[in-house]
Amino acid sequence: MLGSSGKIYLGCNIENAAYSPTNCAERTAIFKAVSEGETSFKALAVVADTTAVITPCGVCRQVMAEFFDDQVIIVLANLHGQVEETTIAKLLPGAFTGDSYGL
C-alpha cells in the first residue's frame, strides 16, 4: 500500500481457525495505514503465489471502496510475472459507501 505521503504499508494474511476473524493482507495494510493517520492513497499491490493474478475478496473490495478514490491504482499480480492494473470502481461497481447516499 502506497500512501499519498509516500510511506509504504505492508500487510499479510492473519489466519484464524474460524474464517470470520481471519484478516486478508489488503485489509491489514489499509487498516495499518489508517491507524497511523494516512487518509489518502496512491496504490495497492495484491500479490500471491497463484496460477493467475490474485483478486481481492468481497470484504476487501468493500473496505477499498470506503477508503480509496477512483485514482488509486490497484495492481493485481502473481509470482509468475503476470500483472494487471485496475481500480476499485472496476472491481466493485455500484459500491455501497457513505458518499453514495450522502452520509
C-alpha positions in Angstrom: 0.0 0.0 0.0 1.4 3.4 -1.0 0.1 6.3 0.9 -0.1 9.8 -0.6 2.5 10.7 1.9 5.0 8.4 0.2 5.0 5.9 3.0 4.7 2.2 2.2 2.5 0.0 4.4 2.8 -3.8 4.3 0.2 -6.3 5.1 -0.1 -10.1 5.4 -2.9 -12.5 5.9 -3.7 -13.1 9.5 -5.2 -16.5 9.6 -7.5 -18.0 12.2 -9.1 -21.4 12.5 -12.5 -19.8 12.2 -12.6 -18.0 8.9 -14.6 -14.9 10.1 -11.8 -13.5 12.2 -9.2 -14.0 9.5 -7.9 -10.8 8.1 -6.7 -10.5 4.5 -3.4 -8.8 3.6 -5.2 -6.0 1.8 -7.2 -5.0 4.9 -4.2 -5.4 7.2 -2.3 -2.9 5.1 -5.2 -0.5 4.8 -6.1 -0.6 8.5 -2.4 -0.2 9.4 -2.2 2.9 7.2 -5.4 4.4 8.5 -4.4 3.7 12.2 -1.1 5.6 11.5 -3.0 8.6 10.2 -2.8 8.0 6.4 -6.0 9.3 4.8 -5.1 9.3 1.1 -3.7 6.6 -1.0 -1.9 6.2 -4.4 -1.7 2.4 -5.0 -2.2 -1.0 -3.5 -0.5 -4.2 -4.8 -2.1 -7.6 -4.2 0.4 -10.4 -4.9 0.2 -14.2 -4.3 1.7 -17.4 -5.5 -1.2 -18.4 -7.7 -1.5 -19.5 -11.3 -3.5 -16.4 -12.3 -3.3 -12.9 -10.9 -5.0 -12.7 -7.5 -8.0 -10.6 -6.9 -9.3 -9.2 -3.6 -12.2 -10.8 -1.8 -15.5 -9.1 -1.5 -14.9 -7.8 2.0 -11.6 -6.3 1.0 -13.3 -4.7 -2.0 -15.8 -3.0 0.3 -13.1 -1.7 2.5 -11.2 -0.3 -0.5 -14.4 1.3 -1.8 -14.7 3.2 1.5 -11.1 4.3 1.8 -10.0 4.7 -1.9 -10.9 7.3 -4.5 -11.1 6.4 -8.2 -7.5 7.5 -8.7 -6.0 4.7 -6.5 -4.2 2.2 -8.7 -4.8 -1.4 -7.7 -2.1 -3.8 -9.0 -3.1 -7.5 -9.2 -0.2 -9.9 -9.7 1.3 -13.3 -9.1 4.8 -14.7 -8.7 4.9 -15.8 -12.3 5.2 -12.3 -13.7 1.5 -11.7 -14.6 0.4 -8.2 -13.7 -2.8 -6.3 -14.2 -3.8 -2.7 -13.1 -7.3 -1.8 -12.1 -9.3 0.5 -9.9 -11.9 -0.1 -7.2 -14.6 1.2 -9.5 -13.9 -1.6 -11.8 -13.6 -4.2 -9.1 -16.7 -3.1 -7.2 -19.1 -1.2 -9.4 -22.0 0.4 -7.6 -20.3 0.1 -4.2 -22.2 1.0 -1.1 -20.4 3.9 0.6 -21.5 6.9 2.7 -20.8 9.2 -0.2 -23.2 7.2 -2.4 -26.0 8.1 -0.2 -25.0 11.5 1.2 -24.0 10.1 4.6 
